[in-house]
Amino acid sequence: MGKLFAFIGSTIGGYIGWYIGAPVGFTTAFIVSMVGTGIGMYYGRVVAKNYIQ
């Protein structure tokens, strides 16, 4: 279950990061998207660990 939530979190985080960085430029959108992906993976795993037993 943790991997599923990490995947969902990374997808959402990457999309949010791309949305934030896209007005600046492609490279900025890519970098912010990667940061968002990492944050989403982390919080996806935290949610799975804390709420799914």
mmCIF entry with sequence, helices, sheets and N, C-alpha, C, O atoms, coordinates in Angstrom:
data_MODEL
# 
_entry.id   MODEL 
# 
_entity.id                         1 
_entity.type                       polymer 
_entity.pdbx_number_of_molecules   1 
# 
_entity_poly.entity_id                      1 
_entity_poly.type                           'polypeptide(L)' 
_entity_poly.nstd_linkage                   no 
_entity_poly.nstd_monomer                   no 
_entity_poly.pdbx_seq_one_letter_code       MGKLFAFIGSTIGGYIGWYIGAPVGFTTAFIVSMVGTGIGMYYGRVVAKNYIQ 
_entity_poly.pdbx_seq_one_letter_code_can   MGKLFAFIGSTIGGYIGWYIGAPVGFTTAFIVSMVGTGIGMYYGRVVAKNYIQ 
_entity_poly.pdbx_strand_id                 A 
# 
loop_
_entity_poly_seq.entity_id 
_entity_poly_seq.num 
_entity_poly_seq.mon_id 
_entity_poly_seq.hetero 
1 1  MET n 
1 2  GLY n 
1 3  LYS n 
1 4  LEU n 
1 5  PHE n 
1 6  ALA n 
1 7  PHE n 
1 8  ILE n 
1 9  GLY n 
1 10 SER n 
1 11 THR n 
1 12 ILE n 
1 13 GLY n 
1 14 GLY n 
1 15 TYR n 
1 16 ILE n 
1 17 GLY n 
1 18 TRP n 
1 19 TYR n 
1 20 ILE n 
1 21 GLY n 
1 22 ALA n 
1 23 PRO n 
1 24 VAL n 
1 25 GLY n 
1 26 PHE n 
1 27 THR n 
1 28 THR n 
1 29 ALA n 
1 30 PHE n 
1 31 ILE n 
1 32 VAL n 
1 33 SER n 
1 34 MET n 
1 35 VAL n 
1 36 GLY n 
1 37 THR n 
1 38 GLY n 
1 39 ILE n 
1 40 GLY n 
1 41 MET n 
1 42 TYR n 
1 43 TYR n 
1 44 GLY n 
1 45 ARG n 
1 46 VAL n 
1 47 VAL n 
1 48 ALA n 
1 49 LYS n 
1 50 ASN n 
1 51 TYR n 
1 52 ILE n 
1 53 GLN n 
# 
_struct_asym.id          A 
_struct_asym.entity_id   1 
# 
loop_
_struct_conf.conf_type_id 
_struct_conf.id 
_struct_conf.pdbx_PDB_helix_id 
_struct_conf.beg_label_comp_id 
_struct_conf.beg_label_asym_id 
_struct_conf.beg_label_seq_id 
_struct_conf.pdbx_beg_PDB_ins_code 
_struct_conf.end_label_comp_id 
_struct_conf.end_label_asym_id 
_struct_conf.end_label_seq_id 
_struct_conf.pdbx_end_PDB_ins_code 
_struct_conf.beg_auth_comp_id 
_struct_conf.beg_auth_asym_id 
_struct_conf.beg_auth_seq_id 
_struct_conf.end_auth_comp_id 
_struct_conf.end_auth_asym_id 
_struct_conf.end_auth_seq_id 
_struct_conf.pdbx_PDB_helix_class 
_struct_conf.details 
_struct_conf.pdbx_PDB_helix_length 
HELX_P HELX_P1 AA1 GLY A 2  ? GLY A 21 ? GLY A 2  GLY A 21 1 ? 20 
HELX_P HELX_P2 AA2 PHE A 26 ? TYR A 51 ? PHE A 26 TYR A 51 1 ? 26 
# 
_struct_conf_type.id          HELX_P 
_struct_conf_type.criteria    ? 
_struct_conf_type.reference   ? 
# 
loop_
_atom_site.group_PDB 
_atom_site.id 
_atom_site.type_symbol 
_atom_site.label_atom_id 
_atom_site.label_alt_id 
_atom_site.label_comp_id 
_atom_site.label_asym_id 
_atom_site.label_entity_id 
_atom_site.label_seq_id 
_atom_site.pdbx_PDB_ins_code 
_atom_site.Cartn_x 
_atom_site.Cartn_y 
_atom_site.Cartn_z 
_atom_site.occupancy 
_atom_site.B_iso_or_equiv 
_atom_site.pdbx_formal_charge 
_atom_site.auth_seq_id 
_atom_site.auth_comp_id 
_atom_site.auth_asym_id 
_atom_site.auth_atom_id 
_atom_site.pdbx_PDB_model_num 
ATOM 1   N N  . MET A 1 1  ? 0.818  -1.188 0.000   1.00 0.00 ? 1  MET A N  1 
ATOM 2   C CA . MET A 1 1  ? 0.000  0.000  0.000   1.00 0.00 ? 1  MET A CA 1 
ATOM 3   C C  . MET A 1 1  ? 0.866  1.258  0.000   1.00 0.00 ? 1  MET A C  1 
ATOM 4   O O  . MET A 1 1  ? 0.488  2.278  -0.577  1.00 0.00 ? 1  MET A O  1 
ATOM 5   N N  . GLY A 1 2  ? 2.025  1.183  0.647   1.00 0.00 ? 2  GLY A N  1 
ATOM 6   C CA . GLY A 1 2  ? 2.908  2.341  0.719   1.00 0.00 ? 2  GLY A CA 1 
ATOM 7   C C  . GLY A 1 2  ? 3.397  2.785  -0.639  1.00 0.00 ? 2  GLY A C  1 
ATOM 8   O O  . GLY A 1 2  ? 3.506  3.982  -0.903  1.00 0.00 ? 2  GLY A O  1 
ATOM 9   N N  . LYS A 1 3  ? 3.697  1.823  -1.511  1.00 0.00 ? 3  LYS A N  1 
ATOM 10  C CA . LYS A 1 3  ? 4.172  2.174  -2.853  1.00 0.00 ? 3  LYS A CA 1 
ATOM 11  C C  . LYS A 1 3  ? 3.069  2.828  -3.686  1.00 0.00 ? 3  LYS A C  1 
ATOM 12  O O  . LYS A 1 3  ? 3.331  3.729  -4.483  1.00 0.00 ? 3  LYS A O  1 
ATOM 13  N N  . LEU A 1 4  ? 1.864  2.373  -3.497  1.00 0.00 ? 4  LEU A N  1 
ATOM 14  C CA . LEU A 1 4  ? 0.741  2.974  -4.211  1.00 0.00 ? 4  LEU A CA 1 
ATOM 15  C C  . LEU A 1 4  ? 0.546  4.423  -3.784  1.00 0.00 ? 4  LEU A C  1 
ATOM 16  O O  . LEU A 1 4  ? 0.372  5.309  -4.621  1.00 0.00 ? 4  LEU A O  1 
ATOM 17  N N  . PHE A 1 5  ? 0.575  4.655  -2.482  1.00 0.00 ? 5  PHE A N  1 
ATOM 18  C CA . PHE A 1 5  ? 0.409  6.021  -1.987  1.00 0.00 ? 5  PHE A CA 1 
ATOM 19  C C  . PHE A 1 5  ? 1.589  6.902  -2.381  1.00 0.00 ? 5  PHE A C  1 
ATOM 20  O O  . PHE A 1 5  ? 1.410  8.092  -2.639  1.00 0.00 ? 5  PHE A O  1 
ATOM 21  N N  . ALA A 1 6  ? 2.795  6.334  -2.432  1.00 0.00 ? 6  ALA A N  1 
ATOM 22  C CA . ALA A 1 6  ? 3.958  7.092  -2.886  1.00 0.00 ? 6  ALA A CA 1 
ATOM 23  C C  . ALA A 1 6  ? 3.796  7.468  -4.358  1.00 0.00 ? 6  ALA A C  1 
ATOM 24  O O  . ALA A 1 6  ? 4.150  8.578  -4.756  1.00 0.00 ? 6  ALA A O  1 
ATOM 25  N N  . PHE A 1 7  ? 3.270  6.560  -5.158  1.00 0.00 ? 7  PHE A N  1 
ATOM 26  C CA . PHE A 1 7  ? 3.041  6.843  -6.570  1.00 0.00 ? 7  PHE A CA 1 
ATOM 27  C C  . PHE A 1 7  ? 1.995  7.939  -6.748  1.00 0.00 ? 7  PHE A C  1 
ATOM 28  O O  . PHE A 1 7  ? 2.183  8.854  -7.549  1.00 0.00 ? 7  PHE A O  1 
ATOM 29  N N  . ILE A 1 8  ? 0.909  7.849  -6.013  1.00 0.00 ? 8  ILE A N  1 
ATOM 30  C CA . ILE A 1 8  ? -0.143 8.867  -6.100  1.00 0.00 ? 8  ILE A CA 1 
ATOM 31  C C  . ILE A 1 8  ? 0.381  10.217 -5.617  1.00 0.00 ? 8  ILE A C  1 
ATOM 32  O O  . ILE A 1 8  ? 0.118  11.247 -6.237  1.00 0.00 ? 8  ILE A O  1 
ATOM 33  N N  . GLY A 1 9  ? 1.115  10.209 -4.522  1.00 0.00 ? 9  GLY A N  1 
ATOM 34  C CA . GLY A 1 9  ? 1.689  11.443 -4.002  1.00 0.00 ? 9  GLY A CA 1 
ATOM 35  C C  . GLY A 1 9  ? 2.693  12.061 -4.961  1.00 0.00 ? 9  GLY A C  1 
ATOM 36  O O  . GLY A 1 9  ? 2.722  13.281 -5.127  1.00 0.00 ? 9  GLY A O  1 
ATOM 37  N N  . SER A 1 10 ? 3.518  11.232 -5.594  1.00 0.00 ? 10 SER A N  1 
ATOM 38  C CA . SER A 1 10 ? 4.496  11.768 -6.544  1.00 0.00 ? 10 SER A CA 1 
ATOM 39  C C  . SER A 1 10 ? 3.819  12.339 -7.778  1.00 0.00 ? 10 SER A C  1 
ATOM 40  O O  . SER A 1 10 ? 4.276  13.340 -8.330  1.00 0.00 ? 10 SER A O  1 
ATOM 41  N N  . THR A 1 11 ? 2.744  11.718 -8.210  1.00 0.00 ? 11 THR A N  1 
ATOM 42  C CA . THR A 1 11 ? 2.008  12.242 -9.358  1.00 0.00 ? 11 THR A CA 1 
ATOM 43  C C  . THR A 1 11 ? 1.394  13.600 -9.043  1.00 0.00 ? 11 THR A C  1 
ATOM 44  O O  . THR A 1 11 ? 1.504  14.540 -9.830  1.00 0.00 ? 11 THR A O  1 
ATOM 45  N N  . ILE A 1 12 ? 0.757  13.691 -7.906  1.00 0.00 ? 12 ILE A N  1 
ATOM 46  C CA . ILE A 1 12 ? 0.129  14.958 -7.510  1.00 0.00 ? 12 ILE A CA 1 
ATOM 47  C C  . ILE A 1 12 ? 1.184  16.026 -7.253  1.00 0.00 ? 12 ILE A C  1 
ATOM 48  O O  . ILE A 1 12 ? 1.038  17.166 -7.695  1.00 0.00 ? 12 ILE A O  1 
ATOM 49  N N  . GLY A 1 13 ? 2.252  15.659 -6.536  1.00 0.00 ? 13 GLY A N  1 
ATOM 50  C CA . GLY A 1 13 ? 3.316  16.614 -6.249  1.00 0.00 ? 13 GLY A CA 1 
ATOM 51  C C  . GLY A 1 13 ? 4.018  17.103 -7.507  1.00 0.00 ? 13 GLY A C  1 
ATOM 52  O O  . GLY A 1 13 ? 4.342  18.285 -7.622  1.00 0.00 ? 13 GLY A O  1 
ATOM 53  N N  . GLY A 1 14 ? 4.254  16.198 -8.446  1.00 0.00 ? 14 GLY A N  1 
ATOM 54  C CA . GLY A 1 14 ? 4.882  16.588 -9.703  1.00 0.00 ? 14 GLY A CA 1 
ATOM 55  C C  . GLY A 1 14 ? 4.002  17.521 -10.518 1.00 0.00 ? 14 GLY A C  1 
ATOM 56  O O  . GLY A 1 14 ? 4.493  18.473 -11.124 1.00 0.00 ? 14 GLY A O  1 
ATOM 57  N N  . TYR A 1 15 ? 2.712  17.250 -10.533 1.00 0.00 ? 15 TYR A N  1 
ATOM 58  C CA . TYR A 1 15 ? 1.792  18.116 -11.264 1.00 0.00 ? 15 TYR A CA 1 
ATOM 59  C C  . TYR A 1 15 ? 1.742  19.508 -10.651 1.00 0.00 ? 15 TYR A C  1 
ATOM 60  O O  . TYR A 1 15 ? 1.765  20.509 -11.367 1.00 0.00 ? 15 TYR A O  1 
ATOM 61  N N  . ILE A 1 16 ? 1.672  19.569 -9.332  1.00 0.00 ? 16 ILE A N  1 
ATOM 62  C CA . ILE A 1 16 ? 1.632  20.866 -8.657  1.00 0.00 ? 16 ILE A CA 1 
ATOM 63  C C  . ILE A 1 16 ? 2.928  21.629 -8.912  1.00 0.00 ? 16 ILE A C  1 
ATOM 64  O O  . ILE A 1 16 ? 2.904  22.831 -9.177  1.00 0.00 ? 16 ILE A O  1 
ATOM 65  N N  . GLY A 1 17 ? 4.053  20.932 -8.831  1.00 0.00 ? 17 GLY A N  1 
ATOM 66  C CA . GLY A 1 17 ? 5.335  21.575 -9.096  1.00 0.00 ? 17 GLY A CA 1 
ATOM 67  C C  . GLY A 1 17 ? 5.435  22.101 -10.518 1.00 0.00 ? 17 GLY A C  1 
ATOM 68  O O  . GLY A 1 17 ? 5.947  23.198 -10.740 1.00 0.00 ? 17 GLY A O  1 
ATOM 69  N N  . TRP A 1 18 ? 4.955  21.334 -11.472 1.00 0.00 ? 18 TRP A N  1 
ATOM 70  C CA . TRP A 1 18 ? 4.980  21.777 -12.860 1.00 0.00 ? 18 TRP A CA 1 
ATOM 71  C C  . TRP A 1 18 ? 4.092  23.003 -13.048 1.00 0.00 ? 18 TRP A C  1 
ATOM 72  O O  . TRP A 1 18 ? 4.460  23.945 -13.751 1.00 0.00 ? 18 TRP A O  1 
ATOM 73  N N  . TYR A 1 19 ? 2.942  22.983 -12.426 1.00 0.00 ? 19 TYR A N  1 
ATOM 74  C CA . TYR A 1 19 ? 2.003  24.105 -12.524 1.00 0.00 ? 19 TYR A CA 1 
ATOM 75  C C  . TYR A 1 19 ? 2.614  25.379 -11.948 1.00 0.00 ? 19 TYR A C  1 
ATOM 76  O O  . TYR A 1 19 ? 2.418  26.466 -12.492 1.00 0.00 ? 19 TYR A O  1 
ATOM 77  N N  . ILE A 1 20 ? 3.352  25.246 -10.850 1.00 0.00 ? 20 ILE A N  1 
ATOM 78  C CA . ILE A 1 20 ? 3.979  26.414 -10.231 1.00 0.00 ? 20 ILE A CA 1 
ATOM 79  C C  . ILE A 1 20 ? 5.146  26.929 -11.075 1.00 0.00 ? 20 ILE A C  1 
ATOM 80  O O  . ILE A 1 20 ? 5.315  28.139 -11.224 1.00 0.00 ? 20 ILE A O  1 
ATOM 81  N N  . GLY A 1 21 ? 5.941  26.027 -11.620 1.00 0.00 ? 21 GLY A N  1 
ATOM 82  C CA . GLY A 1 21 ? 7.142  26.435 -12.347 1.00 0.00 ? 21 GLY A CA 1 
ATOM 83  C C  . GLY A 1 21 ? 6.940  26.773 -13.805 1.00 0.00 ? 21 GLY A C  1 
ATOM 84  O O  . GLY A 1 21 ? 7.795  27.433 -14.394 1.00 0.00 ? 21 GLY A O  1 
ATOM 85  N N  . ALA A 1 22 ? 5.848  26.351 -14.413 1.00 0.00 ? 22 ALA A N  1 
ATOM 86  C CA . ALA A 1 22 ? 5.636  26.545 -15.847 1.00 0.00 ? 22 ALA A CA 1 
ATOM 87  C C  . ALA A 1 22 ? 5.599  28.004 -16.292 1.00 0.00 ? 22 ALA A C  1 
ATOM 88  O O  . ALA A 1 22 ? 6.108  28.300 -17.373 1.00 0.00 ? 22 ALA A O  1 
ATOM 89  N N  . PRO A 1 23 ? 5.030  28.931 -15.525 1.00 0.00 ? 23 PRO A N  1 
ATOM 90  C CA . PRO A 1 23 ? 5.045  30.318 -15.998 1.00 0.00 ? 23 PRO A CA 1 
ATOM 91  C C  . PRO A 1 23 ? 6.448  30.898 -16.148 1.00 0.00 ? 23 PRO A C  1 
ATOM 92  O O  . PRO A 1 23 ? 6.646  31.823 -16.935 1.00 0.00 ? 23 PRO A O  1 
ATOM 93  N N  . VAL A 1 24 ? 7.422  30.376 -15.414 1.00 0.00 ? 24 VAL A N  1 
ATOM 94  C CA . VAL A 1 24 ? 8.789  30.896 -15.488 1.00 0.00 ? 24 VAL A CA 1 
ATOM 95  C C  . VAL A 1 24 ? 9.508  30.344 -16.712 1.00 0.00 ? 24 VAL A C  1 
ATOM 96  O O  . VAL A 1 24 ? 10.171 31.092 -17.431 1.00 0.00 ? 24 VAL A O  1 
ATOM 97  N N  . GLY A 1 25 ? 9.384  29.049 -16.953 1.00 0.00 ? 25 GLY A N  1 
ATOM 98  C CA . GLY A 1 25 ? 10.045 28.430 -18.104 1.00 0.00 ? 25 GLY A CA 1 
ATOM 99  C C  . GLY A 1 25 ? 10.061 26.923 -17.959 1.00 0.00 ? 25 GLY A C  1 
ATOM 100 O O  . GLY A 1 25 ? 9.680  26.372 -16.926 1.00 0.00 ? 25 GLY A O  1 
ATOM 101 N N  . PHE A 1 26 ? 10.511 26.270 -19.018 1.00 0.00 ? 26 PHE A N  1 
ATOM 102 C CA . PHE A 1 26 ? 10.498 24.813 -19.062 1.00 0.00 ? 26 PHE A CA 1 
ATOM 103 C C  . PHE A 1 26 ? 11.444 24.207 -18.026 1.00 0.00 ? 26 PHE A C  1 
ATOM 104 O O  . PHE A 1 26 ? 11.063 23.290 -17.298 1.00 0.00 ? 26 PHE A O  1 
ATOM 105 N N  . THR A 1 27 ? 12.658 24.708 -17.960 1.00 0.00 ? 27 THR A N  1 
ATOM 106 C CA . THR A 1 27 ? 13.642 24.151 -17.037 1.00 0.00 ? 27 THR A CA 1 
ATOM 107 C C  . THR A 1 27 ? 13.212 24.355 -15.586 1.00 0.00 ? 27 THR A C  1 
ATOM 108 O O  . THR A 1 27 ? 13.360 23.455 -14.759 1.00 0.00 ? 27 THR A O  1 
ATOM 109 N N  . THR A 1 28 ? 12.690 25.518 -15.283 1.00 0.00 ? 28 THR A N  1 
ATOM 110 C CA . THR A 1 28 ? 12.201 25.775 -13.930 1.00 0.00 ? 28 THR A CA 1 
ATOM 111 C C  . THR A 1 28 ? 11.034 24.855 -13.608 1.00 0.00 ? 28 THR A C  1 
ATOM 112 O O  . THR A 1 28 ? 10.944 24.330 -12.498 1.00 0.00 ? 28 THR A O  1 
ATOM 113 N N  . ALA A 1 29 ? 10.148 24.658 -14.563 1.00 0.00 ? 29 ALA A N  1 
ATOM 114 C CA . ALA A 1 29 ? 9.014  23.754 -14.351 1.00 0.00 ? 29 ALA A CA 1 
ATOM 115 C C  . ALA A 1 29 ? 9.504  22.342 -14.072 1.00 0.00 ? 29 ALA A C  1 
ATOM 116 O O  . ALA A 1 29 ? 8.959  21.655 -13.208 1.00 0.00 ? 29 ALA A O  1 
ATOM 117 N N  . PHE A 1 30 ? 10.528 21.904 -14.796 1.00 0.00 ? 30 PHE A N  1 
ATOM 118 C CA . PHE A 1 30 ? 11.073 20.562 -14.598 1.00 0.00 ? 30 PHE A CA 1 
ATOM 119 C C  . PHE A 1 30 ? 11.686 20.414 -13.212 1.00 0.00 ? 30 PHE A C  1 
ATOM 120 O O  . PHE A 1 30 ? 11.435 19.429 -12.517 1.00 0.00 ? 30 PHE A O  1 
ATOM 121 N N  . ILE A 1 31 ? 12.487 21.392 -12.814 1.00 0.00 ? 31 ILE A N  1 
ATOM 122 C CA . ILE A 1 31 ? 13.158 21.318 -11.515 1.00 0.00 ? 31 ILE A CA 1 
ATOM 123 C C  . ILE A 1 31 ? 12.142 21.356 -10.374 1.00 0.00 ? 31 ILE A C  1 
ATOM 124 O O  . ILE A 1 31 ? 12.221 20.552 -9.445  1.00 0.00 ? 31 ILE A O  1 
ATOM 125 N N  . VAL A 1 32 ? 11.195 22.280 -10.439 1.00 0.00 ? 32 VAL A N  1 
ATOM 126 C CA . VAL A 1 32 ? 10.187 22.376 -9.380  1.00 0.00 ? 32 VAL A CA 1 
ATOM 127 C C  . VAL A 1 32 ? 9.307  21.129 -9.373  1.00 0.00 ? 32 VAL A C  1 
ATOM 128 O O  . VAL A 1 32 ? 8.853  20.698 -8.313  1.00 0.00 ? 32 VAL A O  1 
ATOM 129 N N  . SER A 1 33 ? 9.064  20.552 -10.540 1.00 0.00 ? 33 SER A N  1 
ATOM 130 C CA . SER A 1 33 ? 8.291  19.322 -10.616 1.00 0.00 ? 33 SER A CA 1 
ATOM 131 C C  . SER A 1 33 ? 9.016  18.165 -9.936  1.00 0.00 ? 33 SER A C  1 
ATOM 132 O O  . SER A 1 33 ? 8.383  17.348 -9.267  1.00 0.00 ? 33 SER A O  1 
ATOM 133 N N  . MET A 1 34 ? 10.329 18.086 -10.097 1.00 0.00 ? 34 MET A N  1 
ATOM 134 C CA . MET A 1 34 ? 11.092 17.027 -9.443  1.00 0.00 ? 34 MET A CA 1 
ATOM 135 C C  . MET A 1 34 ? 11.085 17.198 -7.923  1.00 0.00 ? 34 MET A C  1 
ATOM 136 O O  . MET A 1 34 ? 10.999 16.218 -7.183  1.00 0.00 ? 34 MET A O  1 
ATOM 137 N N  . VAL A 1 35 ? 11.176 18.438 -7.466  1.00 0.00 ? 35 VAL A N  1 
ATOM 138 C CA . VAL A 1 35 ? 11.084 18.696 -6.028  1.00 0.00 ? 35 VAL A CA 1 
ATOM 139 C C  . VAL A 1 35 ? 9.695  18.297 -5.523  1.00 0.00 ? 35 VAL A C  1 
ATOM 140 O O  . VAL A 1 35 ? 9.568  17.659 -4.478  1.00 0.00 ? 35 VAL A O  1 
ATOM 141 N N  . GLY A 1 36 ? 8.667  18.676 -6.266  1.00 0.00 ? 36 GLY A N  1 
ATOM 142 C CA . GLY A 1 36 ? 7.299  18.307 -5.897  1.00 0.00 ? 36 GLY A CA 1 
ATOM 143 C C  . GLY A 1 36 ? 7.086  16.807 -5.899  1.00 0.00 ? 36 GLY A C  1 
ATOM 144 O O  . GLY A 1 36 ? 6.350  16.282 -5.064  1.00 0.00 ? 36 GLY A O  1 
ATOM 145 N N  . THR A 1 37 ? 7.723  16.113 -6.828  1.00 0.00 ? 37 THR A N  1 
ATOM 146 C CA . THR A 1 37 ? 7.622  14.658 -6.880  1.00 0.00 ? 37 THR A CA 1 
ATOM 147 C C  . THR A 1 37 ? 8.214  14.031 -5.626  1.00 0.00 ? 37 THR A C  1 
ATOM 148 O O  . THR A 1 37 ? 7.621  13.129 -5.032  1.00 0.00 ? 37 THR A O  1 
ATOM 149 N N  . GLY A 1 38 ? 9.384  14.513 -5.229  1.00 0.00 ? 38 GLY A N  1 
ATOM 150 C CA . GLY A 1 38 ? 10.014 13.989 -4.015  1.00 0.00 ? 38 GLY A CA 1 
ATOM 151 C C  . GLY A 1 38 ? 9.194  14.252 -2.775  1.00 0.00 ? 38 GLY A C  1 
ATOM 152 O O  . GLY A 1 38 ? 9.036  13.372 -1.929  1.00 0.00 ? 38 GLY A O  1 
ATOM 153 N N  . ILE A 1 39 ? 8.672  15.456 -2.665  1.00 0.00 ? 39 ILE A N  1 
ATOM 154 C CA . ILE A 1 39 ? 7.833  15.800 -1.508  1.00 0.00 ? 39 ILE A CA 1 
ATOM 155 C C  . ILE A 1 39 ? 6.568  14.954 -1.510  1.00 0.00 ? 39 ILE A C  1 
ATOM 156 O O  . ILE A 1 39 ? 6.144  14.465 -0.463  1.00 0.00 ? 39 ILE A O  1 
ATOM 157 N N  . GLY A 1 40 ? 5.961  14.780 -2.686  1.00 0.00 ? 40 GLY A N  1 
ATOM 158 C CA . GLY A 1 40 ? 4.755  13.960 -2.781  1.00 0.00 ? 40 GLY A CA 1 
ATOM 159 C C  . GLY A 1 40 ? 5.006  12.507 -2.421  1.00 0.00 ? 40 GLY A C  1 
ATOM 160 O O  . GLY A 1 40 ? 4.166  11.871 -1.785  1.00 0.00 ? 40 GLY A O  1 
ATOM 161 N N  . MET A 1 41 ? 6.172  11.968 -2.827  1.00 0.00 ? 41 MET A N  1 
ATOM 162 C CA . MET A 1 41 ? 6.510  10.593 -2.468  1.00 0.00 ? 41 MET A CA 1 
ATOM 163 C C  . MET A 1 41 ? 6.651  10.459 -0.951  1.00 0.00 ? 41 MET A C  1 
ATOM 164 O O  . MET A 1 41 ? 6.163  9.501  -0.351  1.00 0.00 ? 41 MET A O  1 
ATOM 165 N N  . TYR A 1 42 ? 7.321  11.424 -0.351  1.00 0.00 ? 42 TYR A N  1 
ATOM 166 C CA . TYR A 1 42 ? 7.529  11.377 1.099   1.00 0.00 ? 42 TYR A CA 1 
ATOM 167 C C  . TYR A 1 42 ? 6.193  11.403 1.837   1.00 0.00 ? 42 TYR A C  1 
ATOM 168 O O  . TYR A 1 42 ? 5.933  10.560 2.696   1.00 0.00 ? 42 TYR A O  1 
ATOM 169 N N  . TYR A 1 43 ? 5.364  12.360 1.500   1.00 0.00 ? 43 TYR A N  1 
ATOM 170 C CA . TYR A 1 43 ? 4.089  12.477 2.216   1.00 0.00 ? 43 TYR A CA 1 
ATOM 171 C C  . TYR A 1 43 ? 3.125  11.353 1.862   1.00 0.00 ? 43 TYR A C  1 
ATOM 172 O O  . TYR A 1 43 ? 2.275  10.996 2.678   1.00 0.00 ? 43 TYR A O  1 
ATOM 173 N N  . GLY A 1 44 ? 3.236  10.796 0.678   1.00 0.00 ? 44 GLY A N  1 
ATOM 174 C CA . GLY A 1 44 ? 2.436  9.621  0.348   1.00 0.00 ? 44 GLY A CA 1 
ATOM 175 C C  . GLY A 1 44 ? 2.780  8.439  1.238   1.00 0.00 ? 44 GLY A C  1 
ATOM 176 O O  . GLY A 1 44 ? 1.898  7.719  1.707   1.00 0.00 ? 44 GLY A O  1 
ATOM 177 N N  . ARG A 1 45 ? 4.084  8.247  1.465   1.00 0.00 ? 45 ARG A N  1 
ATOM 178 C CA . ARG A 1 45 ? 4.501  7.160  2.356   1.00 0.00 ? 45 ARG A CA 1 
ATOM 179 C C  . ARG A 1 45 ? 4.099  7.430  3.803   1.00 0.00 ? 45 ARG A C  1 
ATOM 180 O O  . ARG A 1 45 ? 3.735  6.507  4.532   1.00 0.00 ? 45 ARG A O  1 
ATOM 181 N N  . VAL A 1 46 ? 4.166  8.702  4.221   1.00 0.00 ? 46 VAL A N  1 
ATOM 182 C CA . VAL A 1 46 ? 3.767  9.053  5.586   1.00 0.00 ? 46 VAL A CA 1 
ATOM 183 C C  . VAL A 1 46 ? 2.283  8.787  5.788   1.00 0.00 ? 46 VAL A C  1 
ATOM 184 O O  . VAL A 1 46 ? 1.877  8.246  6.816   1.00 0.00 ? 46 VAL A O  1 
ATOM 185 N N  . VAL A 1 47 ? 1.482  9.167  4.811   1.00 0.00 ? 47 VAL A N  1 
ATOM 186 C CA . VAL A 1 47 ? 0.037  8.923  4.913   1.00 0.00 ? 47 VAL A CA 1 
ATOM 187 C C  . VAL A 1 47 ? -0.247 7.427  4.974   1.00 0.00 ? 47 VAL A C  1 
ATOM 188 O O  . VAL A 1 47 ? -1.060 6.975  5.779   1.00 0.00 ? 47 VAL A O  1 
ATOM 189 N N  . ALA A 1 48 ? 0.427  6.663  4.118   1.00 0.00 ? 48 ALA A N  1 
ATOM 190 C CA . ALA A 1 48 ? 0.212  5.211  4.134   1.00 0.00 ? 48 ALA A CA 1 
ATOM 191 C C  . ALA A 1 48 ? 0.641  4.591  5.453   1.00 0.00 ? 48 ALA A C  1 
ATOM 192 O O  . ALA A 1 48 ? -0.022 3.685  5.957   1.00 0.00 ? 48 ALA A O  1 
ATOM 193 N N  . LYS A 1 49 ? 1.739  5.070  6.016   1.00 0.00 ? 49 LYS A N  1 
ATOM 194 C CA . LYS A 1 49 ? 2.226  4.498  7.273   1.00 0.00 ? 49 LYS A CA 1 
ATOM 195 C C  . LYS A 1 49 ? 1.315  4.857  8.445   1.00 0.00 ? 49 LYS A C  1 
ATOM 196 O O  . LYS A 1 49 ? 1.070  4.024  9.317   1.00 0.00 ? 49 LYS A O  1 
ATOM 197 N N  . ASN A 1 50 ? 0.816  6.085  8.469   1.00 0.00 ? 50 ASN A N  1 
ATOM 198 C CA . ASN A 1 50 ? 0.029  6.538  9.616   1.00 0.00 ? 50 ASN A CA 1 
ATOM 199 C C  . ASN A 1 50 ? -1.443 6.143  9.573   1.00 0.00 ? 50 ASN A C  1 
ATOM 200 O O  . ASN A 1 50 ? -2.056 5.931  10.619  1.00 0.00 ? 50 ASN A O  1 
ATOM 201 N N  . TYR A 1 51 ? -2.007 6.043  8.393   1.00 0.00 ? 51 TYR A N  1 
ATOM 202 C CA . TYR A 1 51 ? -3.445 5.837  8.309   1.00 0.00 ? 51 TYR A CA 1 
ATOM 203 C C  . TYR A 1 51 ? -3.858 4.474  7.774   1.00 0.00 ? 51 TYR A C  1 
ATOM 204 O O  . TYR A 1 51 ? -5.003 4.064  7.965   1.00 0.00 ? 51 TYR A O  1 
ATOM 205 N N  . ILE A 1 52 ? -2.976 3.780  7.123   1.00 0.00 ? 52 ILE A N  1 
ATOM 206 C CA . ILE A 1 52 ? -3.295 2.452  6.617   1.00 0.00 ? 52 ILE A CA 1 
ATOM 207 C C  . ILE A 1 52 ? -2.496 1.448  7.435   1.00 0.00 ? 52 ILE A C  1 
ATOM 208 O O  . ILE A 1 52 ? -1.268 1.421  7.359   1.00 0.00 ? 52 ILE A O  1 
ATOM 209 N N  . GLN A 1 53 ? -3.173 0.640  8.203   1.00 0.00 ? 53 GLN A N  1 
ATOM 210 C CA . GLN A 1 53 ? -2.482 -0.312 9.071   1.00 0.00 ? 53 GLN A CA 1 
ATOM 211 C C  . GLN A 1 53 ? -2.737 -1.721 8.630   1.00 0.00 ? 53 GLN A C  1 
ATOM 212 O O  . GLN A 1 53 ? -2.233 -2.661 9.246   1.00 0.00 ? 53 GLN A O  1 
# 
